């Protein structure tokens, strides 16, 4: 199943590069790109502010992010953004490949039905 999924993704990307655009291929590409942006964005944002709120804490109206042993005080808004991004990170880690797999399987079944009726 995984090798078939990889072959489908490869064929879709080849079609996009060659200019054979299908709206379903574009949707699949956007889904994967959004997932990658969320995941990489979390790491970049955490590096910039010095840690993540998921590892940090709130104390006496102060907000702290943590990266391993280093604790950094940040504003409330940065802490909340980091917290939301951390939640999205853990949601999109499994959803990006699962969603891409489901989308590609749906597209493959639609194409099989079209070919059957032609």
C-alpha positions in Angstrom: 0.0 0.0 0.0 2.8 2.4 0.8 4.7 1.8 -2.4 1.5 2.3 -4.4 0.9 5.5 -2.5 4.4 6.7 -3.3 4.0 5.8 -7.0 0.7 7.8 -7.1 2.3 10.8 -5.4 5.2 10.6 -7.8 2.9 10.4 -10.9 0.9 13.3 -9.6 4.0 15.5 -9.1 5.3 14.5 -12.6 1.9 15.5 -14.1 2.1 18.9 -12.3 5.6 19.5 -13.6 4.7 18.6 -17.1 1.7 21.0 -17.0 -0.9 18.3 -17.0 -2.9 19.9 -14.2 -5.9 18.2 -12.7 -7.8 20.1 -9.9 -7.5 17.0 -7.7 -3.7 17.0 -8.2 -3.6 20.6 -7.2 -5.7 19.9 -4.0 -3.4 17.0 -3.1 -0.3 19.2 -3.6 -1.8 22.0 -1.5 -2.7 19.6 1.3 0.9 18.3 1.5 2.4 21.8 1.2 0.1 23.1 4.0 1.1 20.2 6.2 4.8 20.7 5.6 4.5 24.5 6.2 2.7 23.9 9.6 5.3 21.3 10.6 8.4 23.3 9.5 6.9 26.5 10.7 6.5 25.1 14.2 10.2 24.3 14.4 11.3 27.7 12.9 9.0 29.7 15.3 10.2 27.7 18.3 13.8 28.4 17.4 13.1 32.1 17.0 11.4 32.5 20.3 13.6 30.1 22.2 11.3 27.2 22.8 7.8 26.0 22.7 4.8 26.6 25.0 4.1 22.9 25.1 7.2 22.5 27.1 6.9 25.8 28.9 4.5 27.1 31.6 2.7 30.1 33.0 3.4 31.5 36.4 2.2 34.6 38.2 1.0 36.2 34.9 4.4 35.5 33.2 4.8 33.2 30.3 7.7 30.9 29.6 8.7 28.7 26.7 11.2 25.9 27.1 13.7 24.2 24.7 15.2 21.3 26.6 16.8 22.9 29.7 16.7 26.5 28.6 13.7 28.5 29.8 12.8 31.9 28.1 10.2 34.4 29.2 8.0 35.6 26.3 4.9 37.8 25.9 1.4 36.3 26.4 0.6 36.5 22.6 3.9 34.7 21.6 3.1 32.0 24.2 -0.4 31.6 22.9 0.8 31.5 19.2 3.4 28.9 20.2 0.8 26.8 22.1 -1.7 26.9 19.1 1.1 26.1 16.7 2.2 23.2 18.9 -1.3 21.7 18.9 -1.5 22.1 15.1 1.9 20.4 14.8 0.7 17.3 16.6 -2.5 17.3 14.6 -0.7 17.6 11.2 2.1 15.1 11.8 -0.3 12.2 11.3 -2.9 14.1 9.1 -0.5 15.1 6.4 0.4 11.6 5.1 -2.9 10.1 6.0 -4.9 12.8 4.3 -2.6 12.6 1.2 -3.2 8.8 1.2 -7.0 9.1 1.4 -7.1 11.8 -1.2 -5.0 9.8 -3.6 -7.1 6.7 -3.1 -10.3 8.6 -3.7 -8.8 10.1 -6.9 -7.7 6.7 -8.1 -11.2 5.2 -7.5 -12.8 8.1 -9.4 -10.4 7.6 -12.3 -11.1 3.8 -12.3 -14.9 4.5 -12.5 -14.4 7.0 -15.3 -12.4 4.4 -17.3 -14.9 1.7 -16.6 -17.7 3.8 -18.2 -15.8 4.9 -21.2 
